[in-house]
Structures are given as structure tokens and as C-alpha cells.
Amino acid sequence: MKRQILKRFAAAGLAVVMAAGLLAGCGKKKAETNSSGEEIVELTWWQIGDAQKDQEAVLEKVNEYIGEKIGVKLKINTAGWGDYDQKMQVVINTGDDWDMCFTCSWANNYLQNANKGAFLVIDDYIKDTEMYKNIDERFWEAAKVQGKTYGVPSEKEIGSMPMWVFTKEYVDKYEIPVDEIHSLEDLEPWLELIKEKEPDVVPMYLTSSYSAPIYMDLIQNPVGIEYGDDTLTVKNVFETEKMKSTLKTMRKYYQAGYINKDAATASDDKSIKRFVTKGDGQPYAELVWGKDLGYEVVATPIMDTYVTNISARGALTAINAQTDHPEKAVELLNLINTDEYLRNLLNYGIEGVHWDKVEVPADEAAEAEGKPYVYDNKIKMNEETRKNYSVSYWVQGGLFNTYVLENEPVDKWATFKEFNSSSVEAPSFGFDFDLEPVSTEVAGFGNVMDEFGKSLYTGSVDPDEYLPKLQEKLEATGIDKVIEEMQKQIDDWKAKK
């Protein structure tokens, strides 16, 4: 009797186990595959910028394409411009599930994340890819940290190109020779003219984000190497004669009424009439600025264009060191940077919805064949729908296989490549500063710059009074120790070159 009861319990237990197994089998989700039978892998990509209303519609088209092409499905997460840094710190430090992310020298810090092991070393994955062969080798050089590559650079302008941006209306009206205006001092007679002749116009319109022209590679603000200094002598920018002179000139302009009184605290107000302001330029940047402002502008470079680690690391995509799909992530980035259809779909949205190709005059041979117009690489945005999908084009990949807008020249990207080729490498290009020995001192620089930087740069305070105060605070924070450590590291780096 006892044995029969045990048999019944055993049979019941086996039945439960079998039922559980059957239920588990029934509940298992079947892997999604493409028409070739390849399993489709989902990758999550964090990007900087505001979420777009039509993002899911665009992604549906993207995923149809890349699913068939390489067996990948893409999910994009976004965080706004002011939130991205903080959001990515949380995402990275808490071990969230993600595969790729936007990173650069100024947001989601590339160097710091690479050094702490958050990003995957991708050298072995990229060495045979088409994008590795196509992208300017200086971008790849800048992407290296201690000899290893941690991100795929978005190929765009490679150098730092600060420019004066003039309202064309006043340039034309007073026949101002902007091509001859470069230095801060070159502006003076024209600022005086505008103040006298145009009382409703701010001669030199500045905001709190303005930084006076700086003629050095600020490796760790405010410490760096002056452009052209082959001795690689590390300096405090505020101790250079050039910066001292610049701050005095800014003060002179402020006191003369050339600069708006709220410059140190102002946000850009596009309704304010201005003669000149400062922008971080690139070829044809005036077309973009003019469109944003609603009127034509002309621009002139302030100084020669130099390539630094900061400028060449202006936009990259890194892969999570913990991703389960490193090969697929690299395969996707390679496709984005080499496939014209995919790149433009991500960049501009859906053809026929967000944009259309436009006809442009054909060459003589085509015209002789009765084809006076052709579809080229020019497009026209649909003004009604483009507001539903307007992403920052350099966040997702390189620029040189994207279409140009109808008001832009057909050879825009050829000009960019020429610009990159002619940009001069700063003597410090390729050097990375290891902050660890002086991390406490460097951490204090931000507070000092917040207290004094904006007011000094905009001429809002007297540098004779406030520059010594800034220097005193920097010395108390340990700037001499930082300079000594950076000089030691850069001397070692120079000796190994």
C-alpha cells in the first residue's frame, strides 16, 4: 500500500515537471529571422538630442532595410542636450542594457569613459571594414586612447575654426571688407561705425557661452599648449600675453558700448539685431547660421584652422564594453557610414514624406541628349513634416555620403574634404592627458572658471582687477601642480614620438 502511494506521488511529480517543461516550451519566444534565415539581433543606441515625433516611423523603414541586409534591428534612445551627460553617467555606471552610444570631447566624455573601461576596444573588429579604409586616418588617430581605438568617428570637419559672423545687410550697406577682418582688434573701426550709424543694432552681440579667441590647444581648460609652439611648453592661458591683451580689448569694447550689457548672462535671442558675433565654423557654415537666424550672414575665420584631439573627437559612436553583439554593432556602424540609402534615411527621414530629391542642371552631354535636368545629391525638405524629424546629422555617422540641401552647393562635401586636408595639426595633436595624478586639482578648475570666465571673456569686468583674483583662485586650486604634471607627461609623449 505504501509503495503504491509513493508511486502515485512520483507519477504526479513527474507529470508536474513535464507540464512545466511543456509550458516553458510554449512560452519561449521564437527568434525573429530575415528572409535568409539569419536571426535578427536588436541593438540599443543612445543618442544626444531631442526625441523626434516621427522617429518610430523612420526606424520602421530603417529596420526593414538593416534586418534584411545584416540581421539587425535598431532601437534608439535619446536624451536632451542639457541632460545627456547626466543620463549617460547613470546608464553607464548602473550597468543598463545598451549597445552603442554617442560620445565626444564635450559630452559623455570620450577620453574618460575609454580610460575607465566603459567602451569596447574595437581595433580587431574594424581593421578590415570599408569605413576604416574610407575615413580620414587623423580621425582614427584621435580615436585612439593609449594606442587603442574605442569609437567610430563621424567624419566631418576635423579642425577648430572660430569665425566672426556678420549680418550681411550691414556689410553690404557700409561696404565692410570682412575678408580683411580676422583678429579681435580688426573689428574696432567697424564696431564704432555701427554704433554711430545703427543705434538699434548691437555692434558685437555676445551670450554667456561666448569664449574670447583662444590661440592655444586647451588640453585641460585653462591649461594647454599655444598653437605653433613646437617646444610643447605647457602654460596657463591667462598668463599668456595674447590672452591678457584680448581681455583688455574686450573690456574696452564693453565700456564703449559695443557689447550688450547682459553678455555674461544672456542666452541667444534671435530677435536682437546684431552686427557681429562669434561662431564655431566650418565650410558653408554661414548657410546654416543664416537659415537659423532668418537672414543672410557672412563669415570670416579668426585664426588658422588647427586639428586638436578635442576638434577631431567632435563626434564618435562607442560600443558598450559589455555588449553581447560587438560584431553586429560594428557591422551596423560600417553600413551607416558606407551605405548612401541608410545614411540619408537616418539623417533626413523618409523620402516623399520628409524630403524629395530636386532636379539640377545636367552637364552638356546630357543636355544634348534632351535631358536638361537630372536628379543629383540635392534634396528639398518638406517644411511641414521636417519639424517631426530633424536630427543632428553628425550624431549618427559621417557627413560625406549625405545629400545636400537645395541652397547648398553640389560639391559641399568635396570642399569639406579639402578643408580637412589643409587643416594644420597642432603640435599637441595626439597627446592625451592622464588626469589621475591631479584629478582633485583639475576638478576645482570648473568652479573658478564659472566664477570668473564669462565676465572676463565678455569684457563685463575690469581684467586689471579680476584677472589677479582668478589667478589667485587657480593657484589655490593647484594649477601649478597640474602644469608640472602635464609638462612631465607631454615631455614623455614627445620623446616616444
Secondary structure, DSSP 4 states (H G I P E B T S, - for coil): -HHHHHHHHHHHHHHHHHHHHHHHHHHSPPPPB-TTSPBPEEEEEEEES---TTHHHHHHHHHHHHHHHHSEEEEEEEE-TTTHHHHHHHHHHTT---SEEEEBSSSSBHHHHHHTT-B---HHHHTTSHHHHHS-HHHHHHTEETTEE-EEE--S--SB-EEEEEEHHHHHHTT--GGG--STGGGHHHHHHHHHH-TTSEEE---TT------EEEEETTEEEETT-TT--EEEGGGSHHHHHHHHHHHHHHHTT-B-TTTTTPPP-TTS-EEEEEEE--TTHHHHHHHHHTS-EEEEESS--EE-HHHHTSSEEEEBTT-S-HHHHHHHHHHHTT-HHHHHHHHH--BTTTEEEEEEE--HHHHHTT--EEEEEEEEE-TTTGGGS---HHHHS-STTS-EETTS-TTHHHHHHHHHHHPEEPTTTT-----GGGHHHHHHHHHHHHHHHHHHHTT-S-HHHHHHHHHHHHHHHTHHHHHHHHHHHHHHHHHH-
